[in-house]
Amino acid sequence: GAVVSQHPSRVICKSGTSVKIECRSLDFQATTMFWYRQFPKQSLMLMATSNEGSKATYEQGVEKDKFLINHASLTLSTLTVTSAHPEDSSFYICSARDLTNRETQYFGPGTRLLVL
Amino acid sequence: EDQVTQSPEALRLQEGESSSLNCSYTVSGLRGLFWYRQDPGKGPEFLFTLYSAGEEKEKERLKATLTKKESFLHITAPKPEDSATYLCAVQASNTGNQFYFGTGTSLTVIP
């Protein structure tokens, strides 16, 4: 089945540093990937839609200069949290849309970010 | 305004006690309704996609059904390993790619 990986699975960093999270579709090509944020015991909040070869589309209230998204190939999207602060600590999950399976989104395992 | 509501928020079942989870939606032009299972600290795992009213899908102890207003996830004779949060998401024709997620139902199956 469709598999999506994320790396790293967990990261701890100091306030002010930047953190890059990778999302890969392993066995299918994904022209569109999505980045979500999830707080404890809450549902997923869509941050942005990542389109291969073009600029990402950000949801209202999400700072595009803080959360940089690059989708340089059909199997890789990256999310960079720039100048991270403690309030950016969260669980970040990506998904990839499989066009061969009627647009089903398959999710990665998530990345736990802790900013000290 | 498009909305997805899941109920109950939490459900505790004895092992073997069948029940149903509900996902009600109000969207303009349903393109698909998706069910996912999420374990703590992990990403959602895809379960089913339903596209039209009357459609049903089954996988082991789970069965998903769809009407024009809601979807049910029926769990037959659940086991402790079925404990997880079950999320439903709706894709609407007027929002293109975007999924609207419900807040989930946290299911606990007690041995």
Interface residues (C-beta under 8 A of the other chain):
Chain A: G1 A2 V4 Q6 T32 F34 Q42 S43 L44 L46 T49 F91 I93 S95 R97 R102 E103 T104 Q105 Y106 F107 G108 P109 G110 R112
Chain B: R31 G32 F34 Y36 G41 K42 G43 P44 E45 F46 T49 Y51 L87 A89 Q91 N97 Q98 F99 F101 G102 T103 G104
